[in-house]
């Protein structure tokens, strides 16, 4: 009878040890899941911030492209209104569209470096528009 009681006690202790181990593992998994949830939330916030930044950059790029279009239009307007003694913007635009560099535009058309750089930047490689 004592032997049965001792066996039952050992079995009960073993069951308690297994139960304790399982509780400990369950707590460890719960902590791990909480950590993963926190990391997931952090990543979601970072993605949200990156998306907002990308959208902002896209909007800024659109504004810059619109500004560039307006500058091209204004430069074309100045070139078309050019009078005899003024800088030869129309010729400078034609040269830039054919691939001429800043130095060539300056020398040929009598433009300042800034004027030539602007014309070349805005019109380089537009040979489809050349007339």
N, C-alpha and C positions, 0 to 999 in steps of 0.2 A: 504494500500500500504506500509506503514511503517512497518506494522507487517510482511508482506511478505519479505521485505528487511531485517528486523531483523532476521527472520527465516533463510533466505538464508545466512546471515552473520554467524549465529551460526552454521549452517550446514557446511559452508566453514571452520570455525575455527576447528570444529570437524574433518573434513577431513584432515586439516593440521596437527592436533595433531596425528591422526592415521598414516599419512604419515611420520611424524617425528619419531614416535615410530618404524615404520617398517624400516626406514633408520638406526636408532640406532641399532636395532636387527641385521640388515644385516651387519653393521660394526662389531658388536660383533662376529658374526659368521665368518666373514672374518678373524678377529684377531685369533679366535680359530683355524680355519683351518691353518693359517700360523704357529701357535704354534705347531700344530700336524704335519705339514710338516717338521718343524725343528726337532722335536723329532724323527720322522721317519728316517730322514737323520742321526741323531746321532746314532740311534739303528743300522742302516745299517752299519755305520762305525765301531761300536763296534763288530758287527757280523763278519765283514771283518777281523778285527784285531784278534778276537778269532780263526777264521778259519785259518788264517796264522800261528798263534801260535800253533794250534793243528797240522797243517801239519809239522811245524818245529820240534815239539816234536816227531811226528811219524818218521821223517827222522832220528832224533837223536837216537831213540829207535832201528831203523834198524841198524844203525852204531854200537851201543853197542852190539846188538845180533851178528853181524858179528865179532866184536872184541872178544866176548866170544867164538865163534866157533873157531877162530884162536888160542886163549889161550888153549882151550881143545885139539886142534890138536897138539900144541907145547908140552903140558904136556904129551900127549900120546906118542909123538915122543921121548921125554926124557925118558919116562918109558920103551919104547921098546929098547932103546939104552943103557940101564942101564948095568953097568959092576959090577963084584962081590962086590967090596968094597963100592960102592956108596949107596945113599939112596934108599930104596925099594919102588920106586914110583909105580911100577906095582902092588905090593901087597897093597899099600895104595889106589890105584884106585879101586881094587877089594873090599876092605873093605868099602870104601865110597859108592860104588854101592849097597852094601848089607845093607847100613844104619848106618854104624859105625860113631861115633862122632869124633870130633877133638882130644880129649884126647886119645881115643883108637887108632887112627891112629898114633899119636905122639909116644905113648908107644910101639906099636907093630912094627912100621916100622923105628923108630929112626929118624923121621923128626922133623924139627923145627916147632914151632907153626904156623908161616906164611906159611910154605910149607903144613902142614896138613890142615890149613884153606882153602888154595887154592884148594887142591885136593878135600876136602869135598864139598866146594862150587860148584866146576865144575862138580862133578860126583855123588853127592848124589842122590839116587833113580833111577839110570840108570840100574836097574837089567836086563833089556832087552838086554843091551850091554855086560853084564858080560859073561865071557867065561871061 
